[in-house]
């Protein structure tokens, strides 16, 4: 056909179109759509629909994009409703009018020819709900039906996406930024720092080594502190001892610049180091040396941590009762005429705390007195003189009153108590050398440096006792606030690194009393703005009892498929594709689920602005 004939034919077609109302534009309900729903495939599932995307629009609907589907009935020309969904798989490219594995496509590719036919995208969309007007806003309610085939699909603007996902945090709840939703535009994920229904319900940060946990922990702790929370961080590796300084890591600096963020250190930090241990950061400007108070430790927790046999537990109970009786006899506690201490005796909960004025040296002397009694000795030089040399005869007599037998179990107990004493972690009663109320200062990050303590049982003693004292202090502050006190209640977030060493499946079976103490802290803390953060690179070692305490999650790469299967039963609202991708998440990405969010999403975690001494 000549050019003139072609031009004439085009003019006739245009005239015919004008006679019949102009070019085809489709129904008004389809205007502005980016894709269409298609008929269900054999593998279709309830709650999901498949959409077809024109070639030129594939890049505009990445995974995790939120879309609106206007279910359109072509027969009645009516709209059944506007559904909201998320792209959970795809978009996958498919050639038009043929199968992707057709010989027509494969043979040219194998032999080096370039043959790219027109194609389209296919994606799976999980239906979140149905839009429903409620007053001045549009809510998303559960959907009772599925969108009709060939319904138009529209993109949603970022503000609407944040609203639907529950990512809008009011200023009074002090929004804390975590990162950006992967794939879906510039959607920022924020959590409220002081909303009682979120962080006090406890957080788990899980992932294998190299997944980015340290970046997440340091950045989140810094931003929570900037929002006015008090942060206590048990640092088992010494990674966080320099968070008072801005990062100098080149990769992190480039990542911060890419997000429009600045490097910065925490302005108010304290590094707590046990007496006799070396700090991870000797140049920290605020190093605080401390020891524990033995009288803080519950007898039940003590026997758990020492891993005593049943016979040794019985001996420890006997020795403890003898020591309590001697404290009373010698008027050490309760002191003579001190009515407050006499009332305190009636109120002590020995499941929670130890006996006031009790010292480890006293217990060791009583145990040595029991060993002497087993040997039928009439006198003994006590190694510790916990009750003073002048009282040695009374200590021996008190030990004999228990009619001790089984010298071997007494000797075994003595050995473990001596081992604990040689660790030098206890100071004098009432002088633990640090103040918990200082840790609970708004905006302060208190790092408990445990990196120089090799024995896990010693770290567990430190963690258990500081946890209990924080709980006691926060409860007193809460009671004061409820009574109309002038000081506002400061939200507290406690980060426990290497949580699998503190609360592994094996340990909670061996240490039921310690675990019960943690459970009490977790349950009471929810009402008192006291939130725990469990961090571990070995989530498979955490028992279901611990996972059951957690309501918020940041899940980095988890290579163990068995752990992923366990988490699938606990973390709700995650699609199958996201669970499958968890074993291969890139470093710095994480699946996040918080109680303020309507559904979990995968995010690219913001780089940390502060310095880490060892980076995952």
C-alpha positions as CSV (number, residue, x, y, z in Angstrom):
1,X,0.0,0.0,0.0
2,X,1.4,3.4,-1.0
3,X,1.8,6.2,1.6
4,X,-1.1,8.1,0.0
5,X,-3.4,5.1,0.2
6,X,-2.4,4.5,3.8
7,X,-3.1,8.1,4.8
8,X,-6.5,8.0,3.1
9,X,-7.3,4.8,5.0
10,X,-6.3,6.4,8.3
11,X,-8.5,9.4,7.6
12,X,-11.5,7.1,6.9
13,X,-10.9,5.2,10.1
14,X,-10.7,8.4,12.1
15,X,-13.9,9.7,10.5
16,X,-15.7,6.4,11.3
17,X,-14.4,6.7,14.9
18,X,-15.7,10.2,15.2
19,X,-19.1,9.2,13.9
20,X,-19.3,6.6,16.7
21,X,-18.2,8.8,19.6
22,X,-14.4,9.0,19.2
23,X,-11.5,6.7,20.2
24,X,-12.2,3.9,22.7
25,X,-11.6,5.0,26.2
26,X,-13.2,2.2,28.3
27,X,-15.6,2.8,31.2
28,X,-15.0,5.7,33.5
29,X,-14.3,3.3,36.4
30,X,-11.1,2.1,34.6
31,X,-9.6,5.6,34.0
32,X,-6.2,5.9,35.7
33,X,-5.8,2.1,36.4
34,X,-2.4,0.5,36.2
35,X,-3.5,-3.2,36.0
36,X,-6.5,-5.6,35.8
37,X,-7.5,-8.6,37.8
38,X,-7.7,-11.8,35.8
39,X,-9.5,-15.1,36.1
40,X,-8.4,-17.3,38.9
41,X,-5.7,-19.9,38.0
42,X,-5.7,-23.5,39.2
43,X,-3.3,-22.6,42.1
44,X,-5.4,-19.7,43.3
45,X,-6.0,-19.3,47.0
46,X,-8.7,-17.6,49.0
47,X,-7.7,-14.1,49.9
48,X,-5.4,-13.6,46.9
49,X,-6.0,-12.5,43.3
50,X,-3.8,-12.5,40.2
51,X,-3.4,-9.2,38.3
52,X,-2.1,-8.5,34.8
53,X,0.1,-5.4,34.3
54,X,1.0,-3.7,31.0
55,X,4.6,-3.9,30.0
56,X,5.2,-0.2,30.6
57,X,3.7,-0.3,34.1
58,X,5.6,-3.3,35.5
59,X,8.2,-1.2,37.3
60,X,5.5,0.7,39.1
61,X,4.2,-2.2,41.1
62,X,7.1,-3.8,42.9
63,X,6.6,-6.4,45.7
64,X,4.9,-5.0,48.8
65,X,3.2,-2.2,46.8
66,X,-0.3,-1.5,48.1
67,X,-3.1,-1.3,45.5
68,X,-6.8,-0.6,45.3
69,X,-9.0,-2.9,43.2
70,X,-12.3,-1.5,42.1
71,X,-14.5,-4.6,41.7
72,X,-16.5,-3.7,38.6
73,X,-19.6,-5.6,37.5
74,X,-19.5,-5.2,33.7
75,X,-23.1,-6.4,33.3
76,X,-24.8,-4.0,35.7
77,X,-22.1,-1.3,35.2
78,X,-21.8,-0.9,39.0
79,X,-18.9,-0.9,41.4
80,X,-19.2,-3.7,44.0
81,X,-16.5,-2.1,46.2
82,X,-12.9,-0.9,46.5
83,X,-10.6,-3.6,47.8
84,X,-7.1,-2.9,49.2
85,X,-4.4,-5.5,48.7
86,X,-0.6,-5.9,48.7
87,X,1.6,-7.3,46.0
88,X,3.1,-10.4,47.6
89,X,4.6,-12.1,44.6
90,X,5.9,-10.7,41.3
91,X,5.5,-8.9,39.1
92,X,6.7,-11.7,36.8
93,X,7.2,-11.1,33.1
94,X,5.2,-13.2,30.7
95,X,5.2,-12.9,26.8
96,X,1.9,-11.9,25.2
97,X,-0.2,-14.7,23.6
98,X,2.3,-17.5,24.2
99,X,3.9,-19.6,27.0
100,X,7.2,-18.4,28.5
101,X,8.8,-21.7,27.6
102,X,7.6,-21.7,24.0
103,X,10.2,-23.0,21.4
104,X,9.7,-19.8,19.5
105,X,11.4,-17.9,22.4
106,X,13.9,-20.5,23.6
107,X,15.5,-21.4,20.3
108,X,16.6,-17.9,19.3
109,X,17.9,-17.2,22.8
110,X,20.0,-20.4,22.8
111,X,21.5,-19.5,19.4
112,X,22.3,-15.9,20.3
113,X,19.5,-14.1,18.5
114,X,17.7,-11.2,20.1
115,X,14.0,-11.8,20.2
116,X,11.9,-10.0,22.8
117,X,8.2,-10.1,22.0
118,X,5.7,-7.8,23.7
119,X,5.1,-8.9,27.2
120,X,3.1,-8.1,30.3
121,X,3.5,-8.6,34.1
122,X,1.7,-11.0,36.4
123,X,1.6,-10.5,40.1
124,X,-0.3,-12.0,43.1
125,X,-2.1,-9.6,45.4
126,X,-3.2,-10.5,48.9
127,X,-6.5,-8.8,49.8
128,X,-6.1,-6.8,53.0
129,X,-9.7,-5.7,53.2
130,X,-12.5,-3.5,51.8
131,X,-12.5,0.3,52.1
132,X,-15.5,1.7,54.0
133,X,-16.2,5.4,54.8
134,X,-16.3,6.0,58.5
135,X,-16.9,9.7,59.3
136,X,-14.0,11.8,58.2
137,X,-11.8,9.0,57.0
138,X,-11.9,5.7,55.1
139,X,-11.3,2.6,57.1
140,X,-10.4,-0.9,55.9
141,X,-12.7,-3.6,57.0
142,X,-12.6,-7.4,56.4
143,X,-13.7,-8.4,52.9
144,X,-16.4,-11.0,52.5
145,X,-16.0,-11.5,48.8
146,X,-13.3,-11.5,46.1
147,X,-12.9,-8.8,43.4
148,X,-14.5,-9.7,40.1
149,X,-12.3,-10.6,37.1
150,X,-11.1,-7.8,34.8
151,X,-11.5,-5.2,37.6
152,X,-9.2,-2.1,37.4
153,X,-6.2,-1.9,39.8
154,X,-5.0,1.4,41.0
155,X,-1.8,2.5,42.9
156,X,-2.1,4.3,46.3
157,X,-0.2,7.4,47.3
158,X,2.4,7.1,50.1
159,X,0.2,8.8,52.7
160,X,-2.6,6.4,52.1
161,X,-0.2,3.4,52.3
162,X,1.2,4.6,55.6
163,X,-2.3,5.0,56.9
164,X,-3.4,1.5,55.9
165,X,-0.3,-0.2,57.2
166,X,-0.6,1.6,60.6
167,X,2.6,3.5,60.1
168,X,1.3,6.9,61.1
169,X,2.4,7.7,64.6
170,X,1.1,10.8,66.4
171,X,3.6,13.3,67.6
172,X,2.6,12.8,71.2
173,X,3.6,9.2,70.9
174,X,7.1,10.2,69.7
175,X,7.7,8.4,66.4
176,X,10.9,6.5,66.1
177,X,12.1,5.8,62.6
178,X,13.2,2.2,61.7
179,X,13.8,2.2,58.0
180,X,12.1,2.1,54.6
181,X,9.7,-0.4,53.2
182,X,11.5,-2.4,50.5
183,X,10.2,-2.0,47.0
184,X,7.3,0.3,47.8
185,X,8.3,3.9,47.1
186,X,9.5,6.0,50.0
187,X,7.3,4.5,52.8
188,X,9.0,5.1,56.2
189,X,8.3,2.7,59.0
190,X,8.0,4.4,62.4
191,X,7.1,3.0,65.8
192,X,5.8,5.0,68.8
193,X,8.4,5.3,71.6
194,X,6.0,5.8,74.5
195,X,2.7,4.2,73.5
196,X,1.8,1.7,76.1
197,X,0.3,-0.8,73.7
198,X,3.6,-1.2,71.7
199,X,7.1,-1.4,73.1
200,X,6.2,-2.4,76.7
201,X,4.8,-5.5,75.0
202,X,8.4,-6.6,74.4
203,X,10.5,-7.0,71.2
204,X,12.5,-9.8,69.7
205,X,15.4,-8.9,67.4
206,X,16.5,-12.2,65.8
207,X,18.8,-13.2,63.0
208,X,22.0,-15.0,62.1
209,X,25.5,-13.4,62.3
210,X,26.0,-10.8,59.6
211,X,22.3,-10.0,59.2
212,X,22.5,-6.5,60.6
213,X,21.3,-7.0,64.2
214,X,24.0,-4.7,65.7
215,X,23.1,-1.9,63.3
216,X,19.4,-2.3,64.2
217,X,20.1,-2.5,68.0
218,X,22.4,0.6,68.2
219,X,20.3,2.7,65.8
220,X,17.0,1.8,67.6
221,X,18.5,2.4,71.1
222,X,19.9,5.8,70.0
223,X,16.6,7.0,68.5
224,X,14.5,5.7,71.5
225,X,16.8,7.6,73.8
226,X,16.5,10.8,71.7
227,X,12.7,10.4,72.2
228,X,13.1,10.5,75.9
229,X,13.2,6.8,76.8
230,X,15.7,5.4,79.3
231,X,17.8,2.6,77.7
232,X,19.6,-0.2,79.5
233,X,21.7,-2.3,77.2
234,X,23.4,-5.6,78.4
235,X,26.4,-5.7,76.1
236,X,28.0,-9.2,76.1
237,X,30.5,-8.5,73.3
238,X,31.5,-4.9,73.9
239,X,30.0,-3.8,70.6
240,X,28.0,-0.8,71.9
241,X,30.6,0.7,74.3
242,X,31.3,3.5,71.9
243,X,27.8,4.6,70.9
244,X,28.6,8.0,72.4
245,X,30.6,8.6,69.3
246,X,29.4,9.1,65.7
247,X,30.2,6.3,63.3
248,X,33.4,6.6,61.3
249,X,32.7,3.5,59.1
250,X,32.9,4.4,55.5
251,X,30.1,2.1,54.3
252,X,27.8,3.3,57.1
253,X,28.6,7.0,56.3
254,X,27.7,6.4,52.6
255,X,24.5,4.7,53.6
256,X,23.5,7.5,56.0
257,X,24.1,10.1,53.2
258,X,21.9,8.1,50.9
259,X,19.1,8.3,53.4
260,X,19.6,12.0,54.2
261,X,20.7,11.1,57.7
262,X,23.7,12.4,59.7
263,X,26.2,10.5,61.8
264,X,25.9,11.2,65.5
265,X,26.7,9.7,68.9
266,X,24.4,9.4,71.9
267,X,24.7,12.5,74.1
268,X,24.0,10.9,77.4
269,X,25.7,7.5,78.0
270,X,27.2,5.6,81.0
271,X,29.4,2.5,80.7
272,X,29.0,0.2,83.7
273,X,31.9,-2.1,84.3
274,X,32.2,-4.7,87.0
275,X,35.1,-4.2,89.4
276,X,38.1,-6.1,88.3
277,X,37.0,-6.3,84.6
278,X,38.4,-4.3,81.7
279,X,36.1,-1.9,79.9
280,X,35.5,-2.5,76.1
281,X,36.1,1.2,75.6
282,X,38.6,2.5,78.1
283,X,38.2,6.0,76.6
284,X,34.5,6.3,77.4
285,X,34.0,9.6,79.3
286,X,31.6,8.1,81.9
287,X,32.8,4.7,83.2
288,X,31.1,3.5,86.3
289,X,32.6,0.7,88.3
290,X,30.1,-1.5,90.2
291,X,29.6,-4.6,92.3
292,X,26.4,-6.5,93.1
293,X,24.7,-6.8,96.5
294,X,24.5,-10.5,97.4
295,X,21.5,-9.7,99.6
296,X,19.5,-8.9,96.5
297,X,19.7,-12.4,95.1
298,X,16.7,-14.7,95.8
299,X,17.8,-18.1,97.3
300,X,15.9,-19.8,94.5
301,X,17.6,-17.9,91.7
302,X,21.0,-18.5,93.4
303,X,20.5,-22.2,93.4
304,X,19.4,-22.1,89.8
305,X,22.5,-20.2,88.6
306,X,24.9,-22.3,90.6
307,X,23.4,-25.5,89.0
308,X,23.1,-27.4,92.3
309,X,22.2,-31.0,92.6
310,X,19.0,-31.8,94.6
311,X,21.1,-32.7,97.6
312,X,23.1,-29.5,97.4
313,X,19.9,-27.4,97.1
314,X,18.7,-28.9,100.3
315,X,22.0,-28.1,102.0
316,X,21.9,-24.5,100.7
317,X,18.4,-24.0,102.1
318,X,19.6,-25.3,105.5
319,X,22.7,-23.0,105.4
320,X,20.5,-20.0,104.4
321,X,18.1,-20.6,107.3
322,X,21.0,-20.9,109.7
323,X,22.5,-17.6,108.4
324,X,19.1,-15.8,108.7
325,X,18.9,-17.0,112.3
326,X,22.4,-15.8,113.1
327,X,21.6,-12.4,111.5
328,X,18.6,-12.1,113.9
329,X,20.6,-13.4,116.9
330,X,23.4,-11.0,116.4
331,X,20.9,-8.2,115.8
332,X,22.4,-7.4,112.4
333,X,19.0,-7.8,110.7
334,X,16.5,-6.8,112.0
335,X,18.5,-4.4,114.2
336,X,17.4,-4.2,117.8
337,X,14.6,-1.7,118.2
338,X,14.3,-0.9,114.5
339,X,10.5,-1.3,113.9
340,X,10.9,-0.6,110.2
341,X,13.2,-3.6,109.8
342,X,11.0,-5.7,111.9
343,X,8.1,-4.9,109.6
344,X,10.3,-5.6,106.6
345,X,10.9,-9.1,107.8
346,X,7.2,-9.8,107.5
347,X,7.0,-8.3,103.9
348,X,10.1,-10.0,102.3
349,X,9.2,-12.0,99.2
350,X,12.0,-14.6,99.0
351,X,10.9,-15.5,95.5
352,X,11.9,-12.0,94.4
353,X,14.8,-11.0,96.6
354,X,17.4,-12.2,99.1
355,X,17.6,-11.6,102.8
356,X,18.7,-8.1,103.9
357,X,22.3,-7.8,105.1
358,X,23.1,-11.4,104.0
359,X,26.6,-11.8,102.6
360,X,28.1,-14.7,100.6
361,X,30.9,-14.9,103.2
362,X,28.3,-15.7,105.9
363,X,26.9,-18.6,103.8
364,X,30.4,-20.0,103.2
365,X,31.2,-19.9,107.0
366,X,27.9,-21.7,107.8
367,X,28.6,-24.4,105.2
368,X,32.1,-24.8,106.6
369,X,30.5,-25.1,110.1
370,X,28.3,-27.9,108.7
371,X,31.3,-29.7,107.3
372,X,33.1,-29.4,110.6
373,X,30.0,-30.8,112.3
374,X,30.0,-33.8,109.9
375,X,33.6,-34.4,110.9
376,X,32.7,-34.2,114.6
377,X,35.0,-31.2,115.2
378,X,34.5,-29.1,118.4
379,X,36.1,-26.0,117.0
380,X,37.0,-24.5,113.6
381,X,38.7,-21.4,112.2
382,X,36.2,-20.0,109.8
383,X,37.9,-18.9,106.5
384,X,35.7,-15.8,105.9
385,X,34.8,-14.6,109.4
386,X,31.5,-13.4,107.9
387,X,30.1,-13.0,111.4
388,X,33.4,-11.9,113.0
389,X,35.8,-14.1,114.8
390,X,34.2,-13.5,118.2
391,X,31.1,-15.2,117.0
392,X,32.7,-18.4,115.6
393,X,31.5,-20.6,118.4
394,X,27.9,-19.5,117.9
395,X,28.2,-20.1,114.1
396,X,29.5,-23.6,114.7
397,X,26.8,-24.3,117.3
398,X,24.1,-23.1,114.9
399,X,25.4,-25.3,112.1
400,X,25.4,-28.3,114.4
401,X,21.7,-27.7,115.4
402,X,20.8,-28.7,111.8
403,X,22.4,-32.1,112.4
404,X,24.2,-32.0,109.1
405,X,25.1,-35.3,107.3
406,X,26.3,-36.3,103.9
407,X,29.7,-34.5,104.0
408,X,30.1,-35.0,100.2
409,X,27.1,-32.8,99.3
410,X,28.2,-30.1,101.8
411,X,31.7,-30.2,100.2
412,X,30.2,-29.9,96.7
413,X,28.1,-26.9,97.8
414,X,31.2,-25.3,99.4
415,X,33.2,-25.6,96.2
416,X,30.5,-23.8,94.2
417,X,30.1,-21.0,96.7
418,X,33.9,-20.5,96.8
419,X,33.9,-20.4,93.0
420,X,31.3,-17.7,93.2
421,X,33.2,-15.7,95.8
422,X,36.4,-15.8,93.7
423,X,34.6,-14.0,90.9
424,X,34.5,-10.9,93.2
425,X,31.2,-9.6,91.9
426,X,29.7,-8.8,95.3
427,X,30.2,-5.8,97.5
428,X,29.0,-5.0,101.0
429,X,25.3,-5.3,101.7
430,X,23.4,-2.1,100.6
431,X,26.4,-0.9,98.6
432,X,26.0,-2.2,95.1
433,X,28.0,0.9,94.0
434,X,25.5,2.0,91.3
435,X,22.1,3.7,91.5
436,X,19.3,2.2,89.4
437,X,17.4,5.4,89.4
438,X,20.3,7.1,87.5
439,X,19.9,4.4,84.8
440,X,16.2,5.3,84.5
441,X,16.9,8.9,83.5
442,X,15.1,10.1,80.4
443,X,17.4,10.1,77.3
444,X,20.2,8.1,78.9
445,X,21.8,4.9,77.5
446,X,23.3,2.8,80.2
447,X,25.6,0.1,78.8
448,X,26.3,-2.9,81.1
449,X,29.7,-4.0,79.7
450,X,29.8,-7.8,80.2
451,X,32.4,-8.6,77.5
452,X,35.2,-9.4,80.0
453,X,33.1,-11.9,81.9
454,X,33.8,-15.3,80.4
455,X,31.5,-17.4,82.6
456,X,27.9,-17.3,81.4
457,X,26.6,-18.0,84.9
458,X,28.3,-14.8,86.2
459,X,26.8,-12.8,83.4
460,X,23.4,-14.3,84.2
461,X,23.7,-13.3,87.8
462,X,24.5,-9.7,86.8
463,X,21.6,-9.6,84.3
464,X,19.1,-11.2,86.7
465,X,19.9,-8.8,89.6
466,X,20.0,-5.6,87.5
467,X,16.7,-6.6,85.9
468,X,15.1,-7.2,89.3
469,X,16.3,-3.9,90.6
470,X,15.1,-2.0,87.5
471,X,11.7,-3.6,88.0
472,X,11.6,-2.6,91.6
473,X,12.6,1.0,90.9
474,X,10.2,1.4,87.9
475,X,7.3,0.0,90.0
476,X,8.1,2.6,92.7
477,X,8.1,5.4,90.0
478,X,4.9,4.0,88.6
479,X,3.2,4.0,92.0
480,X,4.4,7.6,92.6
481,X,3.0,8.7,89.2
482,X,-0.3,7.0,89.9
483,X,-0.5,8.8,93.2
484,X,-0.1,12.1,91.4
485,X,3.6,12.6,91.8
486,X,5.3,15.5,89.9
487,X,7.9,13.4,88.1
488,X,6.6,11.8,84.8
489,X,7.0,8.1,84.3
490,X,10.0,7.5,81.9
491,X,9.5,4.6,79.5
492,X,12.3,2.1,79.9
493,X,13.7,-0.3,77.2
494,X,16.0,-3.1,78.3
495,X,18.1,-4.7,75.5
496,X,19.5,-8.2,76.4
497,X,22.2,-9.3,73.9
498,X,22.8,-13.0,73.4
499,X,19.5,-13.8,75.0
500,X,20.0,-17.5,74.2
501,X,22.7,-17.7,76.8
502,X,20.5,-16.2,79.4
503,X,17.2,-17.9,78.6
504,X,18.0,-20.9,76.4
505,X,15.7,-24.0,76.4
506,X,18.2,-25.9,78.4
507,X,18.8,-23.1,80.9
508,X,15.1,-22.4,81.7
509,X,14.7,-26.1,82.5
510,X,17.7,-25.9,84.8
511,X,16.8,-22.5,86.1
512,X,13.0,-22.4,86.5
513,X,13.1,-19.8,89.3
514,X,15.2,-17.4,87.3
515,X,12.8,-17.8,84.3
516,X,9.8,-17.2,86.5
517,X,11.5,-14.0,87.8
518,X,11.9,-12.8,84.2
519,X,8.3,-13.7,83.4
520,X,7.1,-11.6,86.3
521,X,9.2,-8.7,85.1
522,X,7.8,-9.1,81.6
523,X,4.2,-9.2,82.7
524,X,4.4,-6.4,85.2
525,X,6.5,-4.3,82.9
526,X,3.8,-4.1,80.3
527,X,1.7,-1.9,82.5
528,X,4.6,0.2,83.8
529,X,6.3,1.2,80.5
530,X,9.1,-1.3,81.1
531,X,9.8,-3.2,77.8
532,X,12.3,-6.1,77.3
533,X,14.2,-6.5,74.0
534,X,15.6,-10.0,73.4
535,X,18.4,-10.2,70.9
536,X,20.0,-13.4,69.6
537,X,21.9,-14.8,66.7
538,X,20.7,-18.3,67.7
539,X,16.9,-18.0,67.9
540,X,16.6,-21.8,67.7
541,X,17.9,-21.9,71.2
542,X,15.1,-19.7,72.6
543,X,12.2,-21.8,73.9
544,X,8.6,-21.2,73.1
545,X,8.1,-19.9,76.7
546,X,10.4,-17.0,75.9
547,X,9.0,-16.4,72.3
548,X,5.5,-16.3,73.9
549,X,6.5,-13.2,75.9
550,X,7.2,-11.3,72.6
551,X,4.6,-9.3,70.6
552,X,6.9,-7.2,68.4
553,X,9.5,-8.6,66.0
554,X,12.5,-7.5,63.9
555,X,13.6,-10.6,62.0
556,X,16.8,-10.4,60.0
557,X,18.1,-13.3,57.9
558,X,17.3,-16.6,59.6
559,X,19.0,-19.6,57.9
560,X,17.4,-22.3,60.0
561,X,14.2,-23.5,58.3
562,X,13.0,-25.1,61.6
563,X,13.2,-21.7,63.3
564,X,11.2,-20.1,60.5
565,X,8.5,-22.8,60.8
566,X,8.3,-22.0,64.6
567,X,8.0,-18.3,63.9
568,X,5.2,-18.9,61.4
569,X,3.1,-20.1,64.2
570,X,3.7,-17.0,66.3
571,X,4.0,-14.0,64.0
572,X,0.7,-13.5,62.3
573,X,-0.1,-11.9,58.9
574,X,3.0,-12.8,57.0
575,X,2.5,-14.2,53.5
576,X,4.2,-17.4,52.3
577,X,6.5,-15.6,49.9
578,X,7.9,-13.4,52.7
579,X,8.5,-16.4,55.0
580,X,10.4,-18.1,52.1
581,X,12.6,-15.1,51.6
582,X,13.6,-14.9,55.2
583,X,16.3,-17.4,54.8
584,X,18.0,-15.3,52.1
585,X,17.3,-11.7,53.3
586,X,20.2,-9.3,52.4
587,X,22.2,-7.9,55.3
588,X,20.4,-4.8,56.6
589,X,16.9,-6.0,55.6
590,X,14.4,-7.3,58.1
591,X,10.8,-8.4,58.4
592,X,9.2,-6.1,61.0
593,X,5.9,-6.7,62.9
594,X,4.8,-4.3,65.7
595,X,1.4,-4.1,67.4
596,X,0.8,-0.6,66.0
597,X,1.1,-2.1,62.4
598,X,-1.8,-3.7,60.6
599,X,0.5,-6.2,58.9
600,X,4.2,-7.1,58.8
601,X,6.4,-5.7,56.1
602,X,10.0,-6.2,55.0
603,X,12.1,-3.1,55.4
604,X,15.6,-1.8,54.7
605,X,16.8,-0.8,58.2
606,X,18.2,2.6,58.6
607,X,22.0,2.7,59.0
608,X,23.2,3.4,62.5
609,X,24.5,6.9,63.1
610,X,26.7,5.9,66.1
611,X,30.0,4.0,66.3
612,X,30.1,0.2,66.8
613,X,33.3,-1.4,68.0
614,X,32.5,-4.6,66.1
615,X,30.0,-4.5,63.2
616,X,28.0,-7.6,62.0
